[in-house]
Amino acid sequence: MNVNAFSERYKKLNIYLLNSRFKNIWKYRWLYLFMLPGILFFIIFRYAPMWGVVMAFQNYRPHLGILGSEWVGFAHFERFFSLPDFWMLFRNTLLLAIYDLVIFFPLTIILALMLNEITREWFKRSIQTIVYIPYFLSWVVIVGITHLLLSTEGGLINEIIHYFRGETVSFLTSTDWFRPLIIMQMIWKDAGWGTIIFLAALTGVNPQLYEAAKMDGANRLRMIWHITLPAIRNIIIILMILRLGNFLDLGFEQIFLMVNSLNREVGEVFDTYVYRVGLVQGQFSYSAAVGLFKGVVGLILVLGADKIAKKSGEEGIF
């Protein structure tokens, strides 16, 4: 075969593949149309703002814009790491993130297993609805309810303590109670919603495995340990890896609404610090550097966890 003939065949093959792709796109055009809003959302709100990351390496001035502002390299990072506030922020954020991973995440799995064990369908649906409802409440409402229950002036819990002649507890201003309150709020609001993916995964477990285990004399706990948990192990690992991506991202609203001048020592985290320094004080570049640090830590954790998962024989996410 000469060179010209080979080139002609190569062109025909490319044209065939191109036509085939267009045919597939046209064939599934309605599916692609459904994807369009999601794609636009990620382009506008996820990828386009990434251009603003360069502010972390500049002294950004709004009237000069990103292209006209002075470049300062890693000056904002050096300033951030040298401040005494850095270790306070890092400790507070890290502790809350660990509590979230160690307490909240396993609790969603346990709740899903408990819901899966309910055999009466109407009762199961009722419980699911009850545990899902708090997810649709805003953090403003959740924190408002917390104040109504725990306030030292007319709060229900303190009224009960006072009725039994106990001493009033300053839950909302105490440094000892701040972290437990944050975790309890997260559990009440999001634990039910977090079970959805696990419940969906549990529906895929082969019922014949349970029947065989019953015949072998296994009780419910043994079936959960030897059948149910191994069946959803991949889902658990994938969700944990994804959660590590937001390890230092605790959510701004909840912390911002709960923190005050008396518990700021344990309540100030990176998210609230970025708001206070970046928006209130107008230090856009410095706050961008803090935000970028969070993102880099999340990326490292995700890549590391994914690698460990693959070395352990799991699928991972990449």
CORPETA-V530402 format. One record per residue. RES is the residue in three letters. PHI is phi in whole degrees, -180 to 180 (* if undefined). OMEGA is omega in whole degrees, -180 to 180 (none if undefined). Layout:
res=RES phi=PHI omega=OMEGA
res=RES phi=PHI omega=OMEGA
//
This chain:
res=MET phi=* omega=179
res=ASN phi=-81 omega=-174
res=VAL phi=-66 omega=-178
res=ASN phi=-65 omega=-180
res=ALA phi=-65 omega=179
res=PHE phi=-63 omega=180
res=SER phi=-64 omega=-180
res=GLU phi=-65 omega=179
res=ARG phi=-66 omega=180
res=TYR phi=-63 omega=179
res=LYS phi=-63 omega=-180
res=LYS phi=-63 omega=179
res=LEU phi=-64 omega=178
res=ASN phi=-62 omega=180
res=ILE phi=-64 omega=179
res=TYR phi=-64 omega=180
res=LEU phi=-65 omega=180
res=LEU phi=-64 omega=179
res=ASN phi=-63 omega=-180
res=SER phi=-63 omega=179
res=ARG phi=-65 omega=179
res=PHE phi=-63 omega=179
res=LYS phi=-64 omega=179
res=ASN phi=-64 omega=179
res=ILE phi=-62 omega=-180
res=TRP phi=-68 omega=-180
res=LYS phi=-64 omega=-178
res=TYR phi=-106 omega=-174
res=ARG phi=-60 omega=-178
res=TRP phi=-71 omega=176
res=LEU phi=-66 omega=177
res=TYR phi=-63 omega=178
res=LEU phi=-65 omega=177
res=PHE phi=-66 omega=-180
res=MET phi=-73 omega=-172
res=LEU phi=-55 omega=180
res=PRO phi=-59 omega=179
res=GLY phi=-65 omega=179
res=ILE phi=-63 omega=179
res=LEU phi=-63 omega=179
res=PHE phi=-59 omega=-178
res=PHE phi=-68 omega=179
res=ILE phi=-65 omega=-174
res=ILE phi=-76 omega=-171
res=PHE phi=-103 omega=-179
res=ARG phi=-116 omega=-175
res=TYR phi=-89 omega=-179
res=ALA phi=-60 omega=180
res=PRO phi=-66 omega=-180
res=MET phi=-63 omega=177
res=TRP phi=-60 omega=-179
res=GLY phi=-70 omega=179
res=VAL phi=-60 omega=-178
res=VAL phi=-64 omega=178
res=MET phi=-60 omega=-179
res=ALA phi=-64 omega=-179
res=PHE phi=-109 omega=-179
res=GLN phi=-131 omega=162
res=ASN phi=-96 omega=-171
res=TYR phi=-69 omega=174
res=ARG phi=-122 omega=-175
res=PRO phi=-57 omega=-177
res=HIS phi=-76 omega=177
res=LEU phi=-95 omega=-178
res=GLY phi=78 omega=-179
res=ILE phi=-66 omega=-177
res=LEU phi=-72 omega=-176
res=GLY phi=-101 omega=-177
res=SER phi=-76 omega=-176
res=GLU phi=-75 omega=177
res=TRP phi=-86 omega=-178
res=VAL phi=-126 omega=178
res=GLY phi=67 omega=-176
res=PHE phi=-98 omega=-175
res=ALA phi=-60 omega=-179
res=HIS phi=-69 omega=178
res=PHE phi=-68 omega=179
res=GLU phi=-61 omega=179
res=ARG phi=-64 omega=-178
res=PHE phi=-64 omega=-177
res=PHE phi=-71 omega=-178
res=SER phi=-89 omega=-179
res=LEU phi=-75 omega=175
res=PRO phi=-62 omega=180
res=ASP phi=-63 omega=-176
res=PHE phi=-59 omega=-177
res=TRP phi=-70 omega=176
res=MET phi=-64 omega=179
res=LEU phi=-65 omega=-178
res=PHE phi=-64 omega=180
res=ARG phi=-64 omega=-178
res=ASN phi=-62 omega=-179
res=THR phi=-67 omega=-178
res=LEU phi=-64 omega=-179
res=LEU phi=-63 omega=179
res=LEU phi=-65 omega=179
res=ALA phi=-66 omega=179
res=ILE phi=-67 omega=177
res=TYR phi=-60 omega=179
res=ASP phi=-62 omega=-176
res=LEU phi=-75 omega=-174
res=VAL phi=-86 omega=-176
res=ILE phi=-103 omega=-173
res=PHE phi=-68 omega=-174
res=PHE phi=-62 omega=178
res=PRO phi=-63 omega=-179
res=LEU phi=-64 omega=178
res=THR phi=-65 omega=178
res=ILE phi=-68 omega=179
res=ILE phi=-63 omega=180
res=LEU phi=-64 omega=178
res=ALA phi=-64 omega=178
res=LEU phi=-64 omega=179
res=MET phi=-66 omega=178
res=LEU phi=-64 omega=-179
res=ASN phi=-67 omega=-179
res=GLU phi=-81 omega=179
res=ILE phi=-74 omega=-175
res=THR phi=-91 omega=179
res=ARG phi=-75 omega=-171
res=GLU phi=-63 omega=-177
res=TRP phi=-65 omega=179
res=PHE phi=-70 omega=179
res=LYS phi=-62 omega=180
res=ARG phi=-65 omega=179
res=SER phi=-64 omega=179
res=ILE phi=-64 omega=179
res=GLN phi=-60 omega=180
res=THR phi=-62 omega=-179
res=ILE phi=-64 omega=-178
res=VAL phi=-78 omega=178
res=TYR phi=-81 omega=-171
res=ILE phi=-55 omega=-178
res=PRO phi=-57 omega=-179
res=TYR phi=-61 omega=-176
res=PHE phi=-86 omega=175
res=LEU phi=-88 omega=179
res=SER phi=-78 omega=179
res=TRP phi=-64 omega=177
res=VAL phi=-62 omega=179
res=VAL phi=-67 omega=-179
res=ILE phi=-61 omega=-180
res=VAL phi=-67 omega=176
res=GLY phi=-61 omega=177
res=ILE phi=-63 omega=179
res=THR phi=-60 omega=178
res=HIS phi=-65 omega=180
res=LEU phi=-62 omega=-178
res=LEU phi=-83 omega=-167
res=LEU phi=-113 omega=-179
res=SER phi=-62 omega=178
res=THR phi=-76 omega=-180
res=GLU phi=-112 omega=177
res=GLY phi=90 omega=178
res=GLY phi=-67 omega=-173
res=LEU phi=-57 omega=-177
res=ILE phi=-64 omega=180
res=ASN phi=-69 omega=176
res=GLU phi=-66 omega=178
res=ILE phi=-65 omega=178
res=ILE phi=-60 omega=-180
res=HIS phi=-64 omega=180
res=TYR phi=-62 omega=179
res=PHE phi=-90 omega=175
res=ARG phi=63 omega=175
res=GLY phi=-90 omega=180
res=GLU phi=-89 omega=180
res=THR phi=-63 omega=-180
res=VAL phi=-109 omega=179
res=SER phi=-86 omega=-177
res=PHE phi=-59 omega=-170
res=LEU phi=-80 omega=179
res=THR phi=-117 omega=-178
res=SER phi=-80 omega=176
res=THR phi=-73 omega=-180
res=ASP phi=-74 omega=-175
res=TRP phi=-95 omega=-173
res=PHE phi=-62 omega=-176
res=ARG phi=-67 omega=176
res=PRO phi=-58 omega=179
res=LEU phi=-65 omega=180
res=ILE phi=-61 omega=-178
res=ILE phi=-68 omega=179
res=MET phi=-64 omega=177
res=GLN phi=-63 omega=180
res=MET phi=-61 omega=-179
res=ILE phi=-65 omega=-177
res=TRP phi=-64 omega=-175
res=LYS phi=-80 omega=-166
res=ASP phi=-111 omega=-175
res=ALA phi=-61 omega=-180
res=GLY phi=-62 omega=180
res=TRP phi=-65 omega=-179
res=GLY phi=-69 omega=-180
res=THR phi=-82 omega=-170
res=ILE phi=-59 omega=-177
res=ILE phi=-65 omega=180
res=PHE phi=-66 omega=178
res=LEU phi=-64 omega=177
res=ALA phi=-63 omega=179
res=ALA phi=-67 omega=-178
res=LEU phi=-68 omega=178
res=THR phi=-68 omega=-179
res=GLY phi=-88 omega=180
res=VAL phi=-74 omega=-177
res=ASN phi=-67 omega=-179
res=PRO phi=-61 omega=-180
res=GLN phi=-64 omega=177
res=LEU phi=-64 omega=179
res=TYR phi=-68 omega=180
res=GLU phi=-62 omega=179
res=ALA phi=-65 omega=180
res=ALA phi=-67 omega=178
res=LYS phi=-60 omega=-180
res=MET phi=-63 omega=178
res=ASP phi=-84 omega=176
res=GLY phi=90 omega=-180
res=ALA phi=-76 omega=175
res=ASN phi=-89 omega=-174
res=ARG phi=-64 omega=-179
res=LEU phi=-64 omega=179
res=ARG phi=-66 omega=179
res=MET phi=-66 omega=178
res=ILE phi=-65 omega=-176
res=TRP phi=-70 omega=-172
res=HIS phi=-98 omega=-178
res=ILE phi=-119 omega=-172
res=THR phi=-67 omega=-177
res=LEU phi=-63 omega=176
res=PRO phi=-61 omega=-178
res=ALA phi=-69 omega=-179
res=ILE phi=-107 omega=-178
res=ARG phi=-60 omega=180
res=ASN phi=-63 omega=180
res=ILE phi=-64 omega=180
res=ILE phi=-60 omega=-178
res=ILE phi=-67 omega=-180
res=ILE phi=-63 omega=-180
res=LEU phi=-66 omega=178
res=MET phi=-67 omega=178
res=ILE phi=-62 omega=179
res=LEU phi=-64 omega=179
res=ARG phi=-67 omega=178
res=LEU phi=-64 omega=177
res=GLY phi=-62 omega=178
res=ASN phi=-109 omega=-172
res=PHE phi=-58 omega=-179
res=LEU phi=-95 omega=-179
res=ASP phi=-102 omega=-172
res=LEU phi=-88 omega=-176
res=GLY phi=96 omega=-172
res=PHE phi=-75 omega=-169
res=GLU phi=-58 omega=-175
res=GLN phi=-60 omega=-177
res=ILE phi=-65 omega=-178
res=PHE phi=-61 omega=-178
res=LEU phi=-76 omega=-177
res=MET phi=-92 omega=-175
res=VAL phi=-80 omega=175
res=ASN phi=-145 omega=-174
res=SER phi=-64 omega=-177
res=LEU phi=-86 omega=180
res=ASN phi=-113 omega=-177
res=ARG phi=-61 omega=-178
res=GLU phi=-60 omega=179
res=VAL phi=-108 omega=-174
res=GLY phi=-102 omega=-179
res=GLU phi=-71 omega=178
res=VAL phi=-125 omega=-176
res=PHE phi=-58 omega=-176
res=ASP phi=-62 omega=-179
res=THR phi=-72 omega=178
res=TYR phi=-66 omega=178
res=VAL phi=-61 omega=179
res=TYR phi=-65 omega=-174
res=ARG phi=-67 omega=-177
res=VAL phi=-83 omega=-174
res=GLY phi=-75 omega=-174
res=LEU phi=-90 omega=-177
res=VAL phi=-72 omega=-178
res=GLN phi=-95 omega=175
res=GLY phi=75 omega=179
res=GLN phi=-95 omega=-172
res=PHE phi=-63 omega=-177
res=SER phi=-67 omega=-180
res=TYR phi=-64 omega=179
res=SER phi=-67 omega=176
res=ALA phi=-65 omega=178
res=ALA phi=-66 omega=178
res=VAL phi=-64 omega=179
res=GLY phi=-63 omega=179
res=LEU phi=-66 omega=177
res=PHE phi=-59 omega=178
res=LYS phi=-59 omega=-179
res=GLY phi=-63 omega=-180
res=VAL phi=-65 omega=178
res=VAL phi=-61 omega=178
res=GLY phi=-61 omega=180
res=LEU phi=-63 omega=179
res=ILE phi=-62 omega=180
res=LEU phi=-64 omega=-180
res=VAL phi=-65 omega=-179
res=LEU phi=-64 omega=180
res=GLY phi=-66 omega=-180
res=ALA phi=-65 omega=179
res=ASP phi=-64 omega=-180
res=LYS phi=-66 omega=179
res=ILE phi=-64 omega=180
res=ALA phi=-61 omega=-179
res=LYS phi=-68 omega=178
res=LYS phi=-68 omega=179
res=SER phi=-86 omega=177
res=GLY phi=93 omega=178
res=GLU phi=-93 omega=-174
res=GLU phi=-79 omega=-175
res=GLY phi=75 omega=-177
res=ILE phi=-117 omega=179
res=PHE phi=-111 omega=none
//
